[in-house]
């Protein structure tokens, strides 16, 4: 297990790997979510790092990227804060609760369910090419806000518990259940994802597992990637986001499918 800032005795090549992963993860996360697919495995390659340290440090780095992309989206796409802010508040509470449960239950229990959900999301998006092109809200008034809160609570809990694909799940839920287009959904997802990262981070702060130096270095790279990704998404529009979304969800399916297959293989 590493001590101190996490930067002591790290080779230049390892630091460059972390920076590159943070930059790429920030860009992907800003466009469609799923940056943890890049960032967390890169952290686990750091010599001597414990898994719980990687999880905590990943959240610290991610909050810089999600905050930057959320601000960029707000300035350029002007998302509806009447939906996004209450949704973010509920998601924060859900994420904190999920982080607590994560210490009690093995993530392997949930991976097959998440894998099936991702496959369903990918198939729906692939075979419904018009989904998410235009905003056509499915509900109005109180029903809209209650459903948004339920989405925030459930996916926030998932982010604190496991995490991979949180942004992607937020986007597809807002497209399918609320009726937003991909651009509007991405903009709101960043605000909610910022809150879920913060909720999990609040749990990890007193635990002593955060590697501050490594996390801040990762955060700088994540900020740059988040800014560039948000600008790209706003400039290219909903159709571009849909394509990147399918690519990232496909990668998540491969990654989680590989994990599930390894866990189901007989030992020996």
C-alpha positions as CSV (number, residue, x, y, z in Angstrom):
1,X,0.0,0.0,0.0
2,X,1.3,3.5,-0.9
3,X,1.8,6.2,1.7
4,X,2.0,10.0,1.5
5,X,1.0,11.8,-1.7
6,X,1.3,8.7,-3.8
7,X,3.9,10.3,-6.0
8,X,7.0,9.2,-4.0
9,X,9.3,7.0,-6.0
10,X,7.0,6.9,-9.1
11,X,8.9,6.6,-12.4
12,X,8.3,9.2,-15.1
13,X,6.7,6.6,-17.3
14,X,4.1,5.8,-14.6
15,X,3.3,9.5,-14.2
16,X,2.9,10.0,-17.9
17,X,0.5,7.0,-18.0
18,X,-1.6,8.5,-15.3
19,X,-1.7,11.9,-17.1
20,X,-2.6,10.3,-20.4
21,X,-5.4,8.2,-18.8
22,X,-6.8,11.2,-16.9
23,X,-6.9,13.3,-20.1
24,X,-8.6,10.5,-22.2
25,X,-11.0,9.7,-19.3
26,X,-11.9,13.3,-18.9
27,X,-12.8,13.6,-22.6
28,X,-14.8,10.4,-22.8
29,X,-16.6,11.2,-19.5
30,X,-17.6,14.7,-20.7
31,X,-19.1,13.4,-24.0
32,X,-20.9,10.2,-22.9
33,X,-19.6,9.1,-19.5
34,X,-17.6,5.9,-18.9
35,X,-14.2,7.6,-18.3
36,X,-13.7,5.3,-15.3
37,X,-13.2,2.5,-17.8
38,X,-9.9,4.2,-18.7
39,X,-8.9,5.9,-15.5
40,X,-9.4,3.3,-12.8
41,X,-7.4,0.5,-14.6
42,X,-4.6,2.9,-15.2
43,X,-4.4,3.7,-11.5
44,X,-4.4,0.0,-10.6
45,X,-1.2,-0.3,-12.7
46,X,0.6,2.1,-10.3
47,X,3.1,0.0,-8.3
48,X,2.1,-0.6,-4.7
49,X,-1.3,1.0,-4.9
50,X,-4.2,-0.8,-3.0
51,X,-7.5,-1.2,-4.8
52,X,-9.3,0.9,-2.2
53,X,-6.7,3.6,-2.7
54,X,-7.2,3.5,-6.5
55,X,-11.0,3.8,-6.0
56,X,-10.7,6.8,-3.6
57,X,-8.0,8.5,-5.8
58,X,-10.1,7.9,-8.9
59,X,-13.0,9.8,-7.3
60,X,-10.8,12.7,-6.4
61,X,-9.4,13.0,-10.0
62,X,-12.9,12.5,-11.5
63,X,-14.5,15.3,-9.6
64,X,-12.2,17.9,-11.3
65,X,-13.1,16.6,-14.7
66,X,-16.9,16.4,-14.1
67,X,-16.9,19.9,-12.5
68,X,-15.1,21.4,-15.5
69,X,-17.3,19.7,-18.1
70,X,-20.4,20.6,-16.1
71,X,-19.4,24.3,-16.1
72,X,-18.5,24.2,-19.8
73,X,-21.9,22.5,-20.7
74,X,-23.7,25.1,-18.6
75,X,-22.1,28.0,-20.3
76,X,-22.5,26.6,-23.8
77,X,-25.7,24.4,-23.7
78,X,-27.6,26.0,-20.9
79,X,-29.2,22.8,-19.4
80,X,-32.4,23.0,-17.4
81,X,-31.2,23.4,-13.8
82,X,-34.7,23.0,-12.4
83,X,-34.3,19.3,-13.3
84,X,-30.6,18.9,-13.0
85,X,-30.0,20.4,-9.5
86,X,-32.6,18.4,-7.5
87,X,-31.6,15.3,-9.4
88,X,-28.0,16.0,-8.4
89,X,-28.9,16.5,-4.7
90,X,-30.7,13.1,-4.6
91,X,-27.9,11.4,-6.5
92,X,-25.3,12.7,-4.0
93,X,-27.2,11.1,-1.2
94,X,-27.6,7.9,-3.2
95,X,-23.8,7.8,-4.0
96,X,-22.9,8.2,-0.3
97,X,-25.2,5.3,0.6
98,X,-23.8,3.2,-2.2
99,X,-20.2,3.8,-1.0
100,X,-21.2,2.5,2.4
101,X,-22.8,-0.6,1.0
102,X,-19.7,-1.1,-1.3
103,X,-17.7,-1.9,1.9
104,X,-20.1,-4.7,2.8
105,X,-21.0,-6.5,-0.5
106,X,-18.7,-7.8,-3.2
107,X,-19.2,-6.0,-6.6
108,X,-19.2,-9.4,-8.3
109,X,-22.8,-9.9,-7.0
110,X,-24.0,-7.1,-9.2
111,X,-21.8,-7.4,-12.3
112,X,-24.0,-9.9,-14.3
113,X,-27.0,-7.6,-13.8
114,X,-25.1,-4.5,-14.9
115,X,-23.8,-6.4,-17.9
116,X,-27.3,-7.4,-19.0
117,X,-28.5,-3.7,-18.5
118,X,-25.6,-2.4,-20.7
119,X,-26.4,-4.9,-23.5
120,X,-30.1,-3.8,-23.4
121,X,-29.0,-0.2,-23.6
122,X,-26.7,-0.8,-26.5
123,X,-29.3,-2.7,-28.5
124,X,-32.0,-0.1,-27.8
125,X,-29.6,2.8,-28.9
126,X,-28.4,0.9,-32.0
127,X,-31.9,-0.1,-33.2
128,X,-33.6,3.2,-32.4
129,X,-31.5,5.6,-34.4
130,X,-33.9,8.5,-33.9
131,X,-33.8,8.2,-30.1
132,X,-32.2,11.2,-28.5
133,X,-32.1,13.3,-31.7
134,X,-34.8,15.7,-30.4
135,X,-36.0,16.6,-27.0
136,X,-39.6,15.5,-26.5
137,X,-40.4,15.4,-22.8
138,X,-42.5,12.4,-21.9
139,X,-43.9,13.9,-18.7
140,X,-44.7,17.3,-17.3
141,X,-44.8,19.0,-13.9
142,X,-44.4,17.0,-10.8
143,X,-44.2,13.6,-12.5
144,X,-41.2,14.7,-14.5
145,X,-39.3,15.9,-11.4
146,X,-40.2,12.8,-9.4
147,X,-39.0,10.5,-12.1
148,X,-35.8,12.5,-12.5
149,X,-35.2,12.2,-8.7
150,X,-35.7,8.4,-8.8
151,X,-33.2,8.2,-11.7
152,X,-30.7,10.3,-9.7
153,X,-31.2,8.2,-6.6
154,X,-30.8,4.8,-8.3
155,X,-27.9,5.7,-10.5
156,X,-26.2,7.7,-7.7
157,X,-26.4,4.6,-5.5
158,X,-24.9,2.5,-8.3
159,X,-22.0,5.0,-8.8
160,X,-21.1,4.8,-5.1
161,X,-21.4,1.0,-5.1
162,X,-19.6,0.0,-8.4
163,X,-19.3,3.0,-10.7
164,X,-18.4,1.9,-14.3
165,X,-20.7,3.5,-16.9
166,X,-22.5,5.8,-14.5
167,X,-22.5,8.7,-17.0
168,X,-23.8,6.4,-19.8
169,X,-26.6,5.1,-17.6
170,X,-27.6,8.7,-16.7
171,X,-27.7,9.7,-20.3
172,X,-29.7,6.8,-21.6
173,X,-32.2,7.1,-18.7
174,X,-32.8,10.8,-19.4
175,X,-33.1,10.0,-23.1
176,X,-35.5,7.0,-22.8
177,X,-37.4,7.8,-19.6
178,X,-37.5,11.6,-19.6
179,X,-37.3,12.3,-23.4
180,X,-34.2,14.6,-23.6
181,X,-31.9,14.5,-26.7
182,X,-28.4,13.2,-26.2
183,X,-26.8,16.7,-25.9
184,X,-29.3,17.9,-23.3
185,X,-29.0,14.6,-21.4
186,X,-25.2,14.8,-21.5
187,X,-25.2,18.3,-20.1
188,X,-27.5,17.3,-17.2
189,X,-25.6,14.1,-16.6
190,X,-22.4,16.0,-15.9
191,X,-24.0,18.0,-13.2
192,X,-25.5,14.9,-11.6
193,X,-22.2,12.9,-12.1
194,X,-20.3,15.7,-10.3
195,X,-22.6,15.3,-7.3
196,X,-22.2,11.5,-7.3
197,X,-18.4,11.8,-7.3
198,X,-18.6,14.2,-4.5
199,X,-20.9,12.0,-2.5
200,X,-18.5,9.0,-2.7
201,X,-15.6,11.3,-2.0
202,X,-17.2,12.5,1.2
203,X,-17.2,8.9,2.3
204,X,-13.6,8.3,1.3
205,X,-12.2,11.5,2.8
206,X,-11.9,10.4,6.5
207,X,-10.8,6.9,5.5
208,X,-7.2,7.8,4.9
209,X,-7.1,6.0,1.5
210,X,-6.8,9.2,-0.7
211,X,-3.4,9.7,-2.3
212,X,-3.6,13.5,-2.6
213,X,-0.6,14.1,-4.9
214,X,-1.6,11.5,-7.4
215,X,-5.2,12.4,-7.2
216,X,-4.5,16.1,-7.9
217,X,-2.2,15.3,-10.8
218,X,-5.0,13.1,-12.2
219,X,-7.4,15.9,-11.6
220,X,-5.5,18.4,-13.7
221,X,-5.4,16.0,-16.7
222,X,-9.1,15.2,-16.1
223,X,-10.0,18.9,-16.2
224,X,-8.3,19.4,-19.5
225,X,-10.0,16.4,-21.0
226,X,-13.4,17.4,-19.5
227,X,-13.1,20.9,-21.0
228,X,-12.1,19.6,-24.5
229,X,-14.8,16.8,-24.4
230,X,-17.6,19.2,-23.4
231,X,-16.7,21.6,-26.2
232,X,-16.5,18.8,-28.7
233,X,-19.9,17.5,-27.7
234,X,-21.6,20.9,-27.8
235,X,-20.0,21.6,-31.2
236,X,-20.8,18.3,-32.8
237,X,-24.3,17.7,-31.4
238,X,-26.6,14.8,-30.5
239,X,-25.7,12.5,-33.4
240,X,-22.0,12.6,-32.6
241,X,-22.7,11.9,-28.9
242,X,-24.9,8.9,-29.9
243,X,-22.0,7.4,-31.9
244,X,-19.5,7.8,-29.1
245,X,-22.1,6.5,-26.6
246,X,-22.4,3.3,-28.5
247,X,-18.6,2.9,-28.7
248,X,-18.1,3.5,-24.9
249,X,-21.0,1.2,-24.0
250,X,-19.6,-1.5,-26.2
251,X,-16.3,-1.2,-24.5
252,X,-18.0,-1.4,-21.1
253,X,-19.8,-4.6,-22.2
254,X,-16.5,-6.2,-23.2
255,X,-14.8,-5.2,-20.0
256,X,-17.5,-6.3,-17.6
257,X,-18.2,-9.5,-19.7
258,X,-14.5,-10.4,-19.4
259,X,-14.7,-9.9,-15.6
260,X,-17.9,-12.0,-15.3
261,X,-16.4,-14.8,-17.4
262,X,-13.3,-14.9,-15.2
263,X,-15.4,-15.1,-12.0
264,X,-17.5,-17.9,-13.4
265,X,-14.5,-20.0,-14.6
266,X,-13.7,-22.9,-12.3
267,X,-10.5,-22.5,-10.4
268,X,-7.5,-24.6,-11.3
